[in-house]
Amino acid sequence: MSGVGAMRIVRDGRVIDDPWRTVGAEDVLPGGAIIVPLERRAEALGSGHGADALGVMLPGSADASLLDGLLGTLPLVAIHFEGAGDGRGYSLARTLREQGFAGELRACGAFGRDQMFYLARCGFNAFAPDGDVDPAALLAGLDDFSLVYQPAADQRDPIGALRAARAGFPLAR
C-alpha cells in the first residue's frame, strides 16, 4: 500500500492522471495531496498537510465506525482490496455511502475489469488497481450491464421498479 499511486486511474467515469500520492506506514510524508493509513492522519495534519489534501486508506476489513466524526472532513477514502475474492471492501464502501460520505471513494489493490460495475454499484467512484492494468479497459467495465435487479448505493432504479413504472405504478425506492 505504499509508494506512488497509479499514474492513470478511473474517476467519475473518466481516465485521469492521479493527483494523489499513496504513502505507506513507514514512508516520509511528502507534500501535495496524499493518502495515508488512517493511523497516520493526525501525524500528517500535524506536519502541515491541510485536511482538503489528506485522504485515508483503510483495509477492506476495517469497521466503518473508525471514521465516525471524520466523514464530513475527508475528501477521499481509499479502500484496499487484498485479493480479488475479498468482498469486505464492497460492504465497507456501501456503509460509508449510507452514512453520508460524499467524497471520493477509491478502490485500490487487487481487483480487475470484471469487478468494476459491482464496485461502482457499492459506491466507489474512483479505481486504482495494482499492477499493469489498462485504465481504458477498466472504464469499459463500468458499462457491462444496462439494468440492475437490486437497489444499491448508486441509486439506479431496479428493473422491477422500471417495469412497475411502465405499467403505470409509481417508482418505489
C-alpha positions in Angstrom: 0.0 0.0 0.0 2.9 2.4 -0.2 4.6 4.3 -3.0 3.2 6.4 -5.8 -0.4 5.7 -6.6 -1.4 4.6 -10.1 -0.3 7.2 -12.7 -3.6 6.9 -14.6 -6.8 6.0 -12.8 -10.5 5.9 -13.5 -12.5 8.5 -11.6 -16.1 9.7 -12.1 -16.3 7.8 -15.4 -13.1 9.2 -16.9 -9.5 8.2 -17.2 -7.4 10.8 -15.4 -3.9 11.5 -14.1 -3.9 10.7 -10.4 -3.4 13.8 -8.4 -2.9 11.8 -5.2 0.2 10.0 -3.8 -0.3 7.0 -1.6 2.0 7.0 1.5 2.7 3.8 3.5 3.0 3.3 7.2 6.8 4.0 7.2 7.2 6.4 4.3 8.2 10.0 4.7 5.3 12.3 4.3 5.7 14.3 1.0 4.0 17.5 0.1 0.9 17.7 -2.0 -2.3 15.6 -1.9 -1.6 12.3 -0.1 -3.4 9.2 1.0 -2.2 7.8 4.3 -3.2 4.9 6.5 -5.8 6.2 9.0 -3.4 5.8 11.9 -1.1 8.4 10.3 -3.8 11.1 9.7 -3.1 13.0 12.9 0.6 12.9 12.1 0.0 14.3 8.6 -2.2 17.1 9.9 0.4 17.9 12.5 3.1 18.2 9.8 1.1 20.9 8.0 -1.0 19.0 5.5 -4.3 20.6 5.0 -7.4 18.4 5.6 -8.5 19.1 2.0 -5.4 17.4 0.6 -5.4 14.4 3.0 -7.2 11.2 2.3 -7.1 8.0 4.3 -6.5 4.4 3.3 -8.4 1.6 5.0 -8.2 -2.2 4.6 -11.4 -3.8 3.3 -11.7 -5.5 6.7 -12.0 -2.2 8.5 -15.0 -1.2 10.5 -16.8 1.9 9.2 -17.0 3.2 12.8 -13.3 4.0 12.6 -14.4 7.1 10.6 -17.1 8.3 12.9 -16.9 12.1 13.1 -14.5 12.3 10.2 -16.7 11.6 7.1 -17.5 15.2 6.6 -13.9 16.3 6.7 -12.3 13.7 4.4 -12.0 14.4 0.7 -11.0 10.8 -0.1 -11.3 7.4 1.4 -9.4 4.6 -0.3 -10.3 1.0 0.5 -7.6 -1.5 -0.2 -8.6 -5.0 -1.6 -6.1 -7.6 -0.5 -7.3 -10.2 -3.1 -9.8 -10.3 -5.9 -12.1 -12.6 -3.9 -12.2 -10.3 -0.9 -15.6 -8.8 -0.7 -15.4 -6.9 2.6 -14.4 -3.7 0.8 -17.8 -3.7 -1.0 -19.7 -3.7 2.3 -17.5 -1.1 3.8 -18.0 1.2 0.7 -21.8 0.8 0.8 -21.8 1.5 4.6 -19.8 4.7 4.1 -22.1 6.0 1.4 -25.1 5.1 3.5 -23.6 7.1 6.4 -23.4 10.1 4.1 -19.8 10.1 2.8 -19.9 12.2 -0.4 -16.2 12.5 -1.2 -14.1 10.3 -3.5 -14.4 6.7 -2.6 -11.4 4.9 -4.2 -11.0 1.1 -4.7 -7.3 0.2 -4.6 -5.4 -3.1 -4.8 -6.4 -6.5 -6.2 -9.4 -6.2 -8.5 -10.0 -6.1 -12.2 -12.3 -5.0 -15.0 -14.9 -7.7 -14.3 -15.5 -6.2 -10.8 -15.8 -2.5 -11.9 -19.6 -2.5 -12.4 -20.2 -4.0 -8.9 -17.6 -1.8 -7.2 -19.4 1.3 -8.7 -22.8 -0.1 -7.5 -21.5 -0.2 -3.9 -20.5 3.5 -4.1 -16.9 3.6 -5.5 -16.3 6.4 -7.9 -12.5 6.0 -8.3 -10.4 3.0 -9.2 -6.7 2.4 -8.8 -5.9 -1.3 -9.2 -2.5 -2.9 -8.5 -0.4 -3.9 -11.4 -0.2 -3.0 -15.1 -3.9 -2.6 -15.9 -5.2 -0.5 -18.8 -7.4 2.2 -17.4 -9.5 2.3 -20.6 -10.3 -1.4 -20.1 -11.4 -0.7 -16.6 -13.6 2.2 -17.7 -15.4 -0.1 -20.1 -16.2 -2.4 -17.2 -18.5 0.3 -15.7 -20.9 -0.3 -18.6 -21.0 -4.1 -18.5 -24.8 -4.1 -17.6 -27.5 -1.8 -18.5 -30.1 -2.9 -15.9 -29.9 -3.9 -12.3 -32.1 -6.1 -10.1 -31.5 -4.7 -6.6 -31.2 -1.2 -5.2 -27.7 -0.1 -4.2 -25.5 2.9 -3.3 -25.5 4.1 -7.0 -29.3 4.8 -6.8 -30.1 3.2 -10.1 -33.7 2.1 -10.5 -34.0 -1.7 -10.3 -35.7 -3.4 -13.3 -38.8 -4.3 -11.2 -39.4 -0.6 -10.4 -38.9 0.2 -14.1 -41.4 -2.4 -15.1 -43.9 -1.1 -12.5 -43.5 2.4 -13.8 -44.1 1.3 -17.3 -47.3 -0.4 -16.1 -48.4 2.9 -14.6 -47.3 2.4 -11.0 -45.1 5.0 -9.4 -41.4 4.2 -8.9 -40.7 3.0 -5.3 -37.2 3.4 -3.9 
